[in-house]
């Protein structure tokens, strides 16, 4: 007689949107923080994960646009002062 192996169901983390680089460890910490802020209510893990990704993507967009502008300024300045 063979025993059936019990498979533990692990909830996979939702994938990040295509073409976006998000640090998974940062998402995990932020999702946990959202869980704690809600009072530790179970059953909202996917919502917390997606919200954490969204928050981080918005932060990245804001900081990325500023960084790109300053990089462009440096390239332009280097062109005139070389």
PDB file of N, CA, C and O in Angstrom:
ATOM      1  N   UNK A   1       0.819  -1.176   0.000  1.00  0.00           N
ATOM      2  CA  UNK A   1       0.000   0.000   0.000  1.00  0.00           C
ATOM      3  C   UNK A   1       0.872   1.252   0.000  1.00  0.00           C
ATOM      4  O   UNK A   1       1.789   1.377   0.813  1.00  0.00           O
ATOM      5  N   UNK A   2       0.588   2.167  -0.902  1.00  0.00           N
ATOM      6  CA  UNK A   2       1.377   3.393  -1.008  1.00  0.00           C
ATOM      7  C   UNK A   2       0.696   4.528  -0.265  1.00  0.00           C
ATOM      8  O   UNK A   2      -0.529   4.651  -0.242  1.00  0.00           O
ATOM      9  N   UNK A   3       1.535   5.350   0.337  1.00  0.00           N
ATOM     10  CA  UNK A   3       1.010   6.538   0.998  1.00  0.00           C
ATOM     11  C   UNK A   3       1.011   7.698   0.020  1.00  0.00           C
ATOM     12  O   UNK A   3       1.911   7.846  -0.806  1.00  0.00           O
ATOM     13  N   UNK A   4       0.000   8.495   0.136  1.00  0.00           N
ATOM     14  CA  UNK A   4      -0.021   9.703  -0.677  1.00  0.00           C
ATOM     15  C   UNK A   4       0.776  10.771   0.033  1.00  0.00           C
ATOM     16  O   UNK A   4       0.615  10.999   1.232  1.00  0.00           O
ATOM     17  N   UNK A   5       1.624  11.411  -0.709  1.00  0.00           N
ATOM     18  CA  UNK A   5       2.409  12.497  -0.131  1.00  0.00           C
ATOM     19  C   UNK A   5       1.523  13.720   0.002  1.00  0.00           C
ATOM     20  O   UNK A   5       0.853  14.139  -0.942  1.00  0.00           O
ATOM     21  N   UNK A   6       1.539  14.271   1.183  1.00  0.00           N
ATOM     22  CA  UNK A   6       0.746  15.495   1.363  1.00  0.00           C
ATOM     23  C   UNK A   6       1.545  16.677   0.846  1.00  0.00           C
ATOM     24  O   UNK A   6       2.726  16.842   1.153  1.00  0.00           O
ATOM     25  N   UNK A   7       0.888  17.468   0.077  1.00  0.00           N
ATOM     26  CA  UNK A   7       1.539  18.644  -0.496  1.00  0.00           C
ATOM     27  C   UNK A   7       1.097  19.871   0.277  1.00  0.00           C
ATOM     28  O   UNK A   7      -0.093  20.169   0.376  1.00  0.00           O
ATOM     29  N   UNK A   8       2.068  20.574   0.819  1.00  0.00           N
ATOM     30  CA  UNK A   8       1.752  21.823   1.522  1.00  0.00           C
ATOM     31  C   UNK A   8       1.486  22.888   0.464  1.00  0.00           C
ATOM     32  O   UNK A   8       2.295  23.098  -0.440  1.00  0.00           O
ATOM     33  N   UNK A   9       0.361  23.544   0.589  1.00  0.00           N
ATOM     34  CA  UNK A   9       0.023  24.583  -0.372  1.00  0.00           C
ATOM     35  C   UNK A   9       0.684  25.882   0.046  1.00  0.00           C
ATOM     36  O   UNK A   9       0.335  26.477   1.066  1.00  0.00           O
ATOM     37  N   UNK A  10       1.614  26.298  -0.734  1.00  0.00           N
ATOM     38  CA  UNK A  10       2.289  27.568  -0.478  1.00  0.00           C
ATOM     39  C   UNK A  10       1.663  28.622  -1.375  1.00  0.00           C
ATOM     40  O   UNK A  10       1.444  28.389  -2.564  1.00  0.00           O
ATOM     41  N   UNK A  11       1.385  29.747  -0.815  1.00  0.00           N
ATOM     42  CA  UNK A  11       0.823  30.831  -1.611  1.00  0.00           C
ATOM     43  C   UNK A  11       1.961  31.503  -2.363  1.00  0.00           C
ATOM     44  O   UNK A  11       2.841  32.104  -1.747  1.00  0.00           O
ATOM     45  N   UNK A  12       1.954  31.409  -3.686  1.00  0.00           N
ATOM     46  CA  UNK A  12       3.037  32.050  -4.445  1.00  0.00           C
ATOM     47  C   UNK A  12       2.881  33.557  -4.393  1.00  0.00           C
ATOM     48  O   UNK A  12       1.773  34.092  -4.361  1.00  0.00           O
ATOM     49  N   UNK A  13       4.030  34.228  -4.387  1.00  0.00           N
ATOM     50  CA  UNK A  13       3.962  35.686  -4.391  1.00  0.00           C
ATOM     51  C   UNK A  13       3.583  36.155  -5.787  1.00  0.00           C
ATOM     52  O   UNK A  13       4.073  35.607  -6.775  1.00  0.00           O
ATOM     53  N   UNK A  14       2.728  37.149  -5.884  1.00  0.00           N
ATOM     54  CA  UNK A  14       2.324  37.655  -7.191  1.00  0.00           C
ATOM     55  C   UNK A  14       3.537  38.218  -7.929  1.00  0.00           C
ATOM     56  O   UNK A  14       4.412  38.826  -7.312  1.00  0.00           O
ATOM     57  N   UNK A  15       3.590  38.021  -9.221  1.00  0.00           N
ATOM     58  CA  UNK A  15       4.737  38.526  -9.978  1.00  0.00           C
ATOM     59  C   UNK A  15       4.690  40.042 -10.097  1.00  0.00           C
ATOM     60  O   UNK A  15       3.622  40.652 -10.086  1.00  0.00           O
ATOM     61  N   UNK A  16       5.869  40.630 -10.210  1.00  0.00           N
ATOM     62  CA  UNK A  16       5.952  42.070 -10.438  1.00  0.00           C
ATOM     63  C   UNK A  16       5.534  42.354 -11.874  1.00  0.00           C
ATOM     64  O   UNK A  16       5.696  41.493 -12.739  1.00  0.00           O
ATOM     65  N   UNK A  17       5.005  43.532 -12.147  1.00  0.00           N
ATOM     66  CA  UNK A  17       4.657  43.879 -13.520  1.00  0.00           C
ATOM     67  C   UNK A  17       5.868  43.742 -14.445  1.00  0.00           C
ATOM     68  O   UNK A  17       7.004  43.981 -14.036  1.00  0.00           O
ATOM     69  N   UNK A  18       5.612  43.360 -15.678  1.00  0.00           N
ATOM     70  CA  UNK A  18       6.675  43.120 -16.653  1.00  0.00           C
ATOM     71  C   UNK A  18       7.509  44.380 -16.857  1.00  0.00           C
ATOM     72  O   UNK A  18       6.974  45.479 -17.007  1.00  0.00           O
ATOM     73  N   UNK A  19       8.827  44.201 -16.859  1.00  0.00           N
ATOM     74  CA  UNK A  19       9.729  45.311 -17.122  1.00  0.00           C
ATOM     75  C   UNK A  19      10.005  46.194 -15.906  1.00  0.00           C
ATOM     76  O   UNK A  19      10.609  47.258 -16.041  1.00  0.00           O
ATOM     77  N   UNK A  20       9.576  45.769 -14.737  1.00  0.00           N
ATOM     78  CA  UNK A  20       9.782  46.576 -13.543  1.00  0.00           C
ATOM     79  C   UNK A  20      10.668  45.808 -12.584  1.00  0.00           C
ATOM     80  O   UNK A  20      10.430  44.633 -12.305  1.00  0.00           O
ATOM     81  N   UNK A  21      11.697  46.484 -12.079  1.00  0.00           N
ATOM     82  CA  UNK A  21      12.630  45.863 -11.157  1.00  0.00           C
ATOM     83  C   UNK A  21      12.292  46.309  -9.742  1.00  0.00           C
ATOM     84  O   UNK A  21      12.524  47.460  -9.373  1.00  0.00           O
ATOM     85  N   UNK A  22      11.741  45.387  -8.950  1.00  0.00           N
ATOM     86  CA  UNK A  22      11.372  45.683  -7.577  1.00  0.00           C
ATOM     87  C   UNK A  22      12.098  44.692  -6.676  1.00  0.00           C
ATOM     88  O   UNK A  22      12.070  43.488  -6.931  1.00  0.00           O
ATOM     89  N   UNK A  23      12.744  45.183  -5.634  1.00  0.00           N
ATOM     90  CA  UNK A  23      13.458  44.326  -4.698  1.00  0.00           C
ATOM     91  C   UNK A  23      12.450  43.546  -3.858  1.00  0.00           C
ATOM     92  O   UNK A  23      11.678  44.132  -3.100  1.00  0.00           O
ATOM     93  N   UNK A  24      12.463  42.230  -3.996  1.00  0.00           N
ATOM     94  CA  UNK A  24      11.473  41.378  -3.331  1.00  0.00           C
ATOM     95  C   UNK A  24      11.534  41.525  -1.809  1.00  0.00           C
ATOM     96  O   UNK A  24      10.492  41.511  -1.155  1.00  0.00           O
ATOM     97  N   UNK A  25      12.725  41.663  -1.236  1.00  0.00           N
ATOM     98  CA  UNK A  25      12.848  41.803   0.213  1.00  0.00           C
ATOM     99  C   UNK A  25      12.165  43.068   0.722  1.00  0.00           C
ATOM    100  O   UNK A  25      11.557  43.068   1.791  1.00  0.00           O
ATOM    101  N   UNK A  26      12.270  44.134  -0.047  1.00  0.00           N
ATOM    102  CA  UNK A  26      11.622  45.387   0.338  1.00  0.00           C
ATOM    103  C   UNK A  26      10.112  45.240   0.253  1.00  0.00           C
ATOM    104  O   UNK A  26       9.388  45.756   1.104  1.00  0.00           O
ATOM    105  N   UNK A  27       9.634  44.536  -0.768  1.00  0.00           N
ATOM    106  CA  UNK A  27       8.191  44.300  -0.916  1.00  0.00           C
ATOM    107  C   UNK A  27       7.682  43.475   0.266  1.00  0.00           C
ATOM    108  O   UNK A  27       6.619  43.763   0.816  1.00  0.00           O
ATOM    109  N   UNK A  28       8.432  42.463   0.649  1.00  0.00           N
ATOM    110  CA  UNK A  28       8.036  41.604   1.767  1.00  0.00           C
ATOM    111  C   UNK A  28       7.901  42.429   3.050  1.00  0.00           C
ATOM    112  O   UNK A  28       6.910  42.311   3.771  1.00  0.00           O
ATOM    113  N   UNK A  29       8.905  43.262   3.326  1.00  0.00           N
ATOM    114  CA  UNK A  29       8.861  44.075   4.554  1.00  0.00           C
ATOM    115  C   UNK A  29       7.690  45.046   4.544  1.00  0.00           C
ATOM    116  O   UNK A  29       7.006  45.207   5.554  1.00  0.00           O
ATOM    117  N   UNK A  30       7.457  45.691   3.414  1.00  0.00           N
ATOM    118  CA  UNK A  30       6.369  46.658   3.331  1.00  0.00           C
ATOM    119  C   UNK A  30       5.010  45.959   3.416  1.00  0.00           C
ATOM    120  O   UNK A  30       4.095  46.468   4.063  1.00  0.00           O
ATOM    121  N   UNK A  31       4.870  44.801   2.770  1.00  0.00           N
ATOM    122  CA  UNK A  31       3.616  44.053   2.843  1.00  0.00           C
ATOM    123  C   UNK A  31       3.340  43.634   4.289  1.00  0.00           C
ATOM    124  O   UNK A  31       2.197  43.679   4.746  1.00  0.00           O
ATOM    125  N   UNK A  32       4.375  43.233   4.995  1.00  0.00           N
ATOM    126  CA  UNK A  32       4.202  42.864   6.404  1.00  0.00           C
ATOM    127  C   UNK A  32       3.802  44.080   7.234  1.00  0.00           C
ATOM    128  O   UNK A  32       2.956  43.977   8.122  1.00  0.00           O
ATOM    129  N   UNK A  33       4.401  45.215   6.952  1.00  0.00           N
ATOM    130  CA  UNK A  33       4.046  46.447   7.663  1.00  0.00           C
ATOM    131  C   UNK A  33       2.571  46.803   7.426  1.00  0.00           C
ATOM    132  O   UNK A  33       1.875  47.221   8.352  1.00  0.00           O
ATOM    133  N   UNK A  34       2.105  46.637   6.198  1.00  0.00           N
ATOM    134  CA  UNK A  34       0.696  46.895   5.898  1.00  0.00           C
ATOM    135  C   UNK A  34      -0.209  45.934   6.668  1.00  0.00           C
ATOM    136  O   UNK A  34      -1.264  46.328   7.166  1.00  0.00           O
ATOM    137  N   UNK A  35       0.209  44.681   6.762  1.00  0.00           N
ATOM    138  CA  UNK A  35      -0.533  43.665   7.511  1.00  0.00           C
ATOM    139  C   UNK A  35      -0.640  44.060   8.985  1.00  0.00           C
ATOM    140  O   UNK A  35      -1.710  43.964   9.585  1.00  0.00           O
ATOM    141  N   UNK A  36       0.470  44.499   9.555  1.00  0.00           N
ATOM    142  CA  UNK A  36       0.487  44.889  10.968  1.00  0.00           C
ATOM    143  C   UNK A  36      -0.380  46.129  11.190  1.00  0.00           C
ATOM    144  O   UNK A  36      -1.131  46.199  12.163  1.00  0.00           O
ATOM    145  N   UNK A  37      -0.275  47.102  10.291  1.00  0.00           N
ATOM    146  CA  UNK A  37      -1.071  48.330  10.421  1.00  0.00           C
ATOM    147  C   UNK A  37      -2.572  48.036  10.388  1.00  0.00           C
ATOM    148  O   UNK A  37      -3.358  48.740  11.022  1.00  0.00           O
ATOM    149  N   UNK A  38      -2.968  46.997   9.648  1.00  0.00           N
ATOM    150  CA  UNK A  38      -4.374  46.631   9.550  1.00  0.00           C
ATOM    151  C   UNK A  38      -4.823  45.869  10.781  1.00  0.00           C
ATOM    152  O   UNK A  38      -6.002  45.537  10.904  1.00  0.00           O
ATOM    153  N   UNK A  39      -3.906  45.585  11.695  1.00  0.00           N
ATOM    154  CA  UNK A  39      -4.257  44.886  12.927  1.00  0.00           C
ATOM    155  C   UNK A  39      -4.010  43.391  12.862  1.00  0.00           C
ATOM    156  O   UNK A  39      -4.510  42.646  13.704  1.00  0.00           O
ATOM    157  N   UNK A  40      -3.251  42.942  11.882  1.00  0.00           N
ATOM    158  CA  UNK A  40      -2.920  41.527  11.767  1.00  0.00           C
ATOM    159  C   UNK A  40      -4.066  40.660  11.264  1.00  0.00           C
ATOM    160  O   UNK A  40      -4.098  39.455  11.512  1.00  0.00           O
ATOM    161  N   UNK A  41      -4.988  41.269  10.568  1.00  0.00           N
ATOM    162  CA  UNK A  41      -6.129  40.524  10.027  1.00  0.00           C
ATOM    163  C   UNK A  41      -5.661  39.635   8.880  1.00  0.00           C
ATOM    164  O   UNK A  41      -5.087  40.114   7.901  1.00  0.00           O
ATOM    165  N   UNK A  42      -5.914  38.339   9.013  1.00  0.00           N
ATOM    166  CA  UNK A  42      -5.484  37.375   7.995  1.00  0.00           C
ATOM    167  C   UNK A  42      -6.401  37.410   6.775  1.00  0.00           C
ATOM    168  O   UNK A  42      -7.535  37.886   6.837  1.00  0.00           O
ATOM    169  N   UNK A  43      -5.875  36.890   5.658  1.00  0.00           N
ATOM    170  CA  UNK A  43      -6.683  36.749   4.458  1.00  0.00           C
ATOM    171  C   UNK A  43      -6.502  37.862   3.439  1.00  0.00           C
ATOM    172  O   UNK A  43      -7.200  37.891   2.425  1.00  0.00           O
ATOM    173  N   UNK A  44      -5.581  38.770   3.690  1.00  0.00           N
ATOM    174  CA  UNK A  44      -5.363  39.879   2.763  1.00  0.00           C
ATOM    175  C   UNK A  44      -3.914  39.915   2.270  1.00  0.00           C
ATOM    176  O   UNK A  44      -3.400  40.976   1.919  1.00  0.00           O
ATOM    177  N   UNK A  45      -3.268  38.763   2.247  1.00  0.00           N
ATOM    178  CA  UNK A  45      -1.855  38.722   1.889  1.00  0.00           C
ATOM    179  C   UNK A  45      -1.589  39.196   0.464  1.00  0.00           C
ATOM    180  O   UNK A  45      -0.630  39.932   0.227  1.00  0.00           O
ATOM    181  N   UNK A  46      -2.422  38.786  -0.481  1.00  0.00           N
ATOM    182  CA  UNK A  46      -2.213  39.197  -1.873  1.00  0.00           C
ATOM    183  C   UNK A  46      -2.461  40.699  -2.019  1.00  0.00           C
ATOM    184  O   UNK A  46      -1.720  41.386  -2.723  1.00  0.00           O
ATOM    185  N   UNK A  47      -3.496  41.208  -1.358  1.00  0.00           N
ATOM    186  CA  UNK A  47      -3.774  42.645  -1.398  1.00  0.00           C
ATOM    187  C   UNK A  47      -2.602  43.433  -0.822  1.00  0.00           C
ATOM    188  O   UNK A  47      -2.199  44.453  -1.380  1.00  0.00           O
ATOM    189  N   UNK A  48      -2.052  42.951   0.311  1.00  0.00           N
ATOM    190  CA  UNK A  48      -0.913  43.633   0.930  1.00  0.00           C
ATOM    191  C   UNK A  48       0.295  43.626  -0.003  1.00  0.00           C
ATOM    192  O   UNK A  48       1.003  44.624  -0.134  1.00  0.00           O
ATOM    193  N   UNK A  49       0.517  42.483  -0.645  1.00  0.00           N
ATOM    194  CA  UNK A  49       1.662  42.358  -1.564  1.00  0.00           C
ATOM    195  C   UNK A  49       1.517  43.332  -2.727  1.00  0.00           C
ATOM    196  O   UNK A  49       2.455  44.058  -3.059  1.00  0.00           O
ATOM    197  N   UNK A  50       0.340  43.343  -3.343  1.00  0.00           N
ATOM    198  CA  UNK A  50       0.119  44.219  -4.497  1.00  0.00           C
ATOM    199  C   UNK A  50       0.194  45.696  -4.106  1.00  0.00           C
ATOM    200  O   UNK A  50       0.718  46.518  -4.857  1.00  0.00           O
ATOM    201  N   UNK A  51      -0.332  46.024  -2.929  1.00  0.00           N
ATOM    202  CA  UNK A  51      -0.266  47.403  -2.453  1.00  0.00           C
ATOM    203  C   UNK A  51       1.188  47.800  -2.201  1.00  0.00           C
ATOM    204  O   UNK A  51       1.593  48.910  -2.547  1.00  0.00           O
ATOM    205  N   UNK A  52       1.963  46.918  -1.610  1.00  0.00           N
ATOM    206  CA  UNK A  52       3.376  47.204  -1.358  1.00  0.00           C
ATOM    207  C   UNK A  52       4.120  47.430  -2.673  1.00  0.00           C
ATOM    208  O   UNK A  52       4.918  48.360  -2.784  1.00  0.00           O
ATOM    209  N   UNK A  53       3.859  46.580  -3.666  1.00  0.00           N
ATOM    210  CA  UNK A  53       4.495  46.765  -4.979  1.00  0.00           C
ATOM    211  C   UNK A  53       4.102  48.109  -5.577  1.00  0.00           C
ATOM    212  O   UNK A  53       4.949  48.833  -6.101  1.00  0.00           O
ATOM    213  N   UNK A  54       2.820  48.439  -5.496  1.00  0.00           N
ATOM    214  CA  UNK A  54       2.337  49.698  -6.072  1.00  0.00           C
ATOM    215  C   UNK A  54       3.007  50.896  -5.403  1.00  0.00           C
ATOM    216  O   UNK A  54       3.426  51.835  -6.080  1.00  0.00           O
ATOM    217  N   UNK A  55       3.108  50.862  -4.086  1.00  0.00           N
ATOM    218  CA  UNK A  55       3.755  51.953  -3.349  1.00  0.00           C
ATOM    219  C   UNK A  55       5.203  52.093  -3.781  1.00  0.00           C
ATOM    220  O   UNK A  55       5.673  53.203  -4.031  1.00  0.00           O
ATOM    221  N   UNK A  56       5.910  50.981  -3.870  1.00  0.00           N
ATOM    222  CA  UNK A  56       7.324  51.025  -4.246  1.00  0.00           C
ATOM    223  C   UNK A  56       7.518  51.475  -5.689  1.00  0.00           C
ATOM    224  O   UNK A  56       8.470  52.193  -5.995  1.00  0.00           O
ATOM    225  N   UNK A  57       6.615  51.055  -6.578  1.00  0.00           N
ATOM    226  CA  UNK A  57       6.710  51.482  -7.977  1.00  0.00           C
ATOM    227  C   UNK A  57       6.489  52.991  -8.099  1.00  0.00           C
ATOM    228  O   UNK A  57       7.175  53.663  -8.869  1.00  0.00           O
ATOM    229  N   UNK A  58       5.535  53.514  -7.340  1.00  0.00           N
ATOM    230  CA  UNK A  58       5.286  54.961  -7.361  1.00  0.00           C
ATOM    231  C   UNK A  58       6.501  55.718  -6.834  1.00  0.00           C
ATOM    232  O   UNK A  58       6.888  56.740  -7.401  1.00  0.00           O
ATOM    233  N   UNK A  59       7.100  55.227  -5.759  1.00  0.00           N
ATOM    234  CA  UNK A  59       8.296  55.864  -5.209  1.00  0.00           C
ATOM    235  C   UNK A  59       9.432  55.821  -6.225  1.00  0.00           C
ATOM    236  O   UNK A  59      10.171  56.792  -6.390  1.00  0.00           O
ATOM    237  N   UNK A  60       9.560  54.688  -6.900  1.00  0.00           N
ATOM    238  CA  UNK A  60      10.629  54.527  -7.888  1.00  0.00           C
ATOM    239  C   UNK A  60      10.424  55.474  -9.073  1.00  0.00           C
ATOM    240  O   UNK A  60      11.381  56.046  -9.594  1.00  0.00           O
ATOM    241  N   UNK A  61       9.160  55.632  -9.494  1.00  0.00           N
ATOM    242  CA  UNK A  61       8.867  56.550 -10.595  1.00  0.00           C
ATOM    243  C   UNK A  61       9.266  57.972 -10.228  1.00  0.00           C
ATOM    244  O   UNK A  61       9.911  58.671 -11.009  1.00  0.00           O
ATOM    245  N   UNK A  62       8.869  58.394  -9.019  1.00  0.00           N
ATOM    246  CA  UNK A  62       9.178  59.762  -8.587  1.00  0.00           C
ATOM    247  C   UNK A  62      10.670  59.993  -8.469  1.00  0.00           C
ATOM    248  O   UNK A  62      11.176  61.016  -8.930  1.00  0.00           O
ATOM    249  N   UNK A  63      11.381  59.061  -7.860  1.00  0.00           N
ATOM    250  CA  UNK A  63      12.824  59.243  -7.689  1.00  0.00           C
ATOM    251  C   UNK A  63      13.553  59.042  -9.016  1.00  0.00           C
ATOM    252  O   UNK A  63      14.579  59.679  -9.256  1.00  0.00           O
ATOM    253  N   UNK A  64      13.045  58.175  -9.873  1.00  0.00           N
ATOM    254  CA  UNK A  64      13.686  57.910 -11.164  1.00  0.00           C
ATOM    255  C   UNK A  64      13.604  59.087 -12.101  1.00  0.00           C
ATOM    256  O   UNK A  64      14.566  59.370 -12.815  1.00  0.00           O
ATOM    257  N   UNK A  65      12.468  59.793 -12.120  1.00  0.00           N
ATOM    258  CA  UNK A  65      12.325  60.935 -13.013  1.00  0.00           C
ATOM    259  C   UNK A  65      13.251  62.063 -12.585  1.00  0.00           C
ATOM    260  O   UNK A  65      13.792  62.774 -13.432  1.00  0.00           O
ATOM    261  N   UNK A  66      13.439  62.236 -11.280  1.00  0.00           N
ATOM    262  CA  UNK A  66      14.354  63.261 -10.779  1.00  0.00           C
ATOM    263  C   UNK A  66      15.784  62.906 -11.138  1.00  0.00           C
ATOM    264  O   UNK A  66      16.560  63.767 -11.552  1.00  0.00           O
ATOM    265  N   UNK A  67      16.132  61.629 -10.977  1.00  0.00           N
ATOM    266  CA  UNK A  67      17.492  61.197 -11.258  1.00  0.00           C
ATOM    267  C   UNK A  67      17.797  61.340 -12.749  1.00  0.00           C
ATOM    268  O   UNK A  67      18.883  61.793 -13.111  1.00  0.00           O
ATOM    269  N   UNK A  68      16.864  60.964 -13.615  1.00  0.00           N
ATOM    270  CA  UNK A  68      17.097  61.074 -15.056  1.00  0.00           C
ATOM    271  C   UNK A  68      17.294  62.524 -15.465  1.00  0.00           C
ATOM    272  O   UNK A  68      18.128  62.817 -16.322  1.00  0.00           O
ATOM    273  N   UNK A  69      16.543  63.428 -14.868  1.00  0.00           N
ATOM    274  CA  UNK A  69      16.679  64.845 -15.205  1.00  0.00           C
ATOM    275  C   UNK A  69      18.056  65.351 -14.806  1.00  0.00           C
ATOM    276  O   UNK A  69      18.686  66.095 -15.557  1.00  0.00           O
ATOM    277  N   UNK A  70      18.529  64.952 -13.626  1.00  0.00           N
ATOM    278  CA  UNK A  70      19.839  65.423 -13.193  1.00  0.00           C
ATOM    279  C   UNK A  70      20.946  64.806 -14.038  1.00  0.00           C
ATOM    280  O   UNK A  70      21.949  65.468 -14.305  1.00  0.00           O
ATOM    281  N   UNK A  71      20.789  63.546 -14.467  1.00  0.00           N
ATOM    282  CA  UNK A  71      21.771  62.914 -15.348  1.00  0.00           C
ATOM    283  C   UNK A  71      21.834  63.640 -16.682  1.00  0.00           C
ATOM    284  O   UNK A  71      22.919  63.864 -17.219  1.00  0.00           O
ATOM    285  N   UNK A  72      20.681  64.006 -17.217  1.00  0.00           N
ATOM    286  CA  UNK A  72      20.638  64.723 -18.492  1.00  0.00           C
ATOM    287  C   UNK A  72      21.318  66.087 -18.352  1.00  0.00           C
ATOM    288  O   UNK A  72      22.021  66.532 -19.259  1.00  0.00           O
ATOM    289  N   UNK A  73      21.105  66.741 -17.221  1.00  0.00           N
ATOM    290  CA  UNK A  73      21.742  68.044 -16.988  1.00  0.00           C
ATOM    291  C   UNK A  73      23.244  67.884 -16.940  1.00  0.00           C
ATOM    292  O   UNK A  73      23.967  68.696 -17.517  1.00  0.00           O
ATOM    293  N   UNK A  74      23.731  66.858 -16.267  1.00  0.00           N
ATOM    294  CA  UNK A  74      25.180  66.647 -16.197  1.00  0.00           C
ATOM    295  C   UNK A  74      25.760  66.380 -17.572  1.00  0.00           C
ATOM    296  O   UNK A  74      26.835  66.886 -17.892  1.00  0.00           O
ATOM    297  N   UNK A  75      25.073  65.594 -18.397  1.00  0.00           N
ATOM    298  CA  UNK A  75      25.579  65.310 -19.739  1.00  0.00           C
ATOM    299  C   UNK A  75      25.643  66.590 -20.558  1.00  0.00           C
ATOM    300  O   UNK A  75      26.611  66.837 -21.278  1.00  0.00           O
ATOM    301  N   UNK A  76      24.598  67.399 -20.438  1.00  0.00           N
ATOM    302  CA  UNK A  76      24.551  68.643 -21.202  1.00  0.00           C
ATOM    303  C   UNK A  76      25.655  69.591 -20.729  1.00  0.00           C
ATOM    304  O   UNK A  76      26.329  70.210 -21.552  1.00  0.00           O
ATOM    305  N   UNK A  77      25.844  69.709 -19.427  1.00  0.00           N
ATOM    306  CA  UNK A  77      26.872  70.590 -18.901  1.00  0.00           C
ATOM    307  C   UNK A  77      28.247  70.110 -19.322  1.00  0.00           C
ATOM    308  O   UNK A  77      29.104  70.921 -19.673  1.00  0.00           O
ATOM    309  N   UNK A  78      28.473  68.802 -19.291  1.00  0.00           N
ATOM    310  CA  UNK A  78      29.762  68.249 -19.691  1.00  0.00           C
ATOM    311  C   UNK A  78      30.055  68.540 -21.162  1.00  0.00           C
ATOM    312  O   UNK A  78      31.206  68.738 -21.552  1.00  0.00           O
ATOM    313  N   UNK A  79      29.009  68.563 -21.959  1.00  0.00           N
ATOM    314  CA  UNK A  79      29.168  68.822 -23.380  1.00  0.00           C
ATOM    315  C   UNK A  79      29.659  70.249 -23.622  1.00  0.00           C
ATOM    316  O   UNK A  79      30.488  70.482 -24.501  1.00  0.00           O
ATOM    317  N   UNK A  80      29.151  71.195 -22.846  1.00  0.00           N
ATOM    318  CA  UNK A  80      29.527  72.592 -23.057  1.00  0.00           C
ATOM    319  C   UNK A  80      30.855  72.949 -22.403  1.00  0.00           C
ATOM    320  O   UNK A  80      31.531  73.875 -22.850  1.00  0.00           O
ATOM    321  N   UNK A  81      31.235  72.237 -21.361  1.00  0.00           N
ATOM    322  CA  UNK A  81      32.456  72.604 -20.636  1.00  0.00           C
ATOM    323  C   UNK A  81      33.646  71.741 -20.988  1.00  0.00           C
ATOM    324  O   UNK A  81      34.708  71.911 -20.389  1.00  0.00           O
ATOM    325  N   UNK A  82      33.524  70.839 -21.914  1.00  0.00           N
ATOM    326  CA  UNK A  82      34.633  69.965 -22.260  1.00  0.00           C
ATOM    327  C   UNK A  82      35.612  70.625 -23.190  1.00  0.00           C
ATOM    328  O   UNK A  82      36.607  70.011 -23.575  1.00  0.00           O
TER     329      UNK A  82
END
